[in-house]
Amino acid sequence: MFAGHVHGFACGTIVPTPIPHGPTGPPTGALFLDSETLAQRAVDVLSEHQALDIALLDISRTSSFTDFFVIATAQSPLQFNALADYLEVDLKPQGHDIRHREGSPDSGWVLLDFGDIIVHLFSPDQRAYYRLEELWGRTSPVVHFAN
């Protein structure tokens, strides 16, 4: 769980807020997380399930398609699938269904689009090749989490 303040990210206990929604939103009574809290929750889920080298990038000021990237390394195809499943199961009751899934464990990259956040799961080799933190980190804050 987060505590303190890191590079502009207010970190603390996640407190979901009940928000009434119309017919296209989450079911009545669902707890809906704002984008920063959602990103923090995704980091927590990945950490709890042994993802490596987790990074959180706030790209809200430079991107119109999402607010945060969460990037992590998976060590095997089995772990890729497990991490993706854990994220989907954990975030859905919070009112955040997955919108799109791309890539495959065999390719070394899986993208999970939850709208306000996009999670990138990489194999070590693919992460070193694509270097998203370096690319996006030029204009956006990056927070790395210890394993």
ChimeraX attribute file (.defattr): number of C-alpha atoms within 10 A of each C-alpha:
attribute: neighborCount
match mode: 1-to-1
recipient: residues
	/A:1	13
	/A:2	14
	/A:3	9
	/A:4	9
	/A:5	10
	/A:6	13
	/A:7	9
	/A:8	10
	/A:9	16
	/A:10	14
	/A:11	16
	/A:12	13
	/A:13	13
	/A:14	14
	/A:15	10
	/A:16	14
	/A:17	13
	/A:18	13
	/A:19	14
	/A:20	13
	/A:21	13
	/A:22	8
	/A:23	7
	/A:24	6
	/A:25	13
	/A:26	19
	/A:27	14
	/A:28	13
	/A:29	12
	/A:30	19
	/A:31	20
	/A:32	23
	/A:33	23
	/A:34	13
	/A:35	18
	/A:36	19
	/A:37	19
	/A:38	21
	/A:39	24
	/A:40	23
	/A:41	20
	/A:42	24
	/A:43	23
	/A:44	16
	/A:45	19
	/A:46	26
	/A:47	19
	/A:48	12
	/A:49	13
	/A:50	16
	/A:51	22
	/A:52	20
	/A:53	16
	/A:54	22
	/A:55	19
	/A:56	24
	/A:57	22
	/A:58	25
	/A:59	20
	/A:60	16
	/A:61	11
	/A:62	12
	/A:63	12
	/A:64	8
	/A:65	12
	/A:66	18
	/A:67	19
	/A:68	25
	/A:69	23
	/A:70	25
	/A:71	25
	/A:72	26
	/A:73	24
	/A:74	26
	/A:75	16
	/A:76	15
	/A:77	16
	/A:78	10
	/A:79	17
	/A:80	23
	/A:81	15
	/A:82	15
	/A:83	23
	/A:84	20
	/A:85	11
	/A:86	15
	/A:87	22
	/A:88	17
	/A:89	14
	/A:90	15
	/A:91	20
	/A:92	16
	/A:93	15
	/A:94	19
	/A:95	19
	/A:96	24
	/A:97	17
	/A:98	18
	/A:99	10
	/A:100	11
	/A:101	14
	/A:102	10
	/A:103	14
	/A:104	15
	/A:105	18
	/A:106	11
	/A:107	11
	/A:108	20
	/A:109	22
	/A:110	21
	/A:111	18
	/A:112	20
	/A:113	19
	/A:114	23
	/A:115	16
	/A:116	18
	/A:117	26
	/A:118	23
	/A:119	23
	/A:120	22
	/A:121	31
	/A:122	28
	/A:123	22
	/A:124	17
	/A:125	11
	/A:126	14
	/A:127	19
	/A:128	11
	/A:129	10
	/A:130	12
	/A:131	11
	/A:132	15
	/A:133	21
	/A:134	11
	/A:135	10
	/A:136	17
	/A:137	15
	/A:138	9
	/A:139	13
	/A:140	18
	/A:141	16
	/A:142	23
	/A:143	18
	/A:144	15
	/A:145	13
	/A:146	9
	/A:147	9
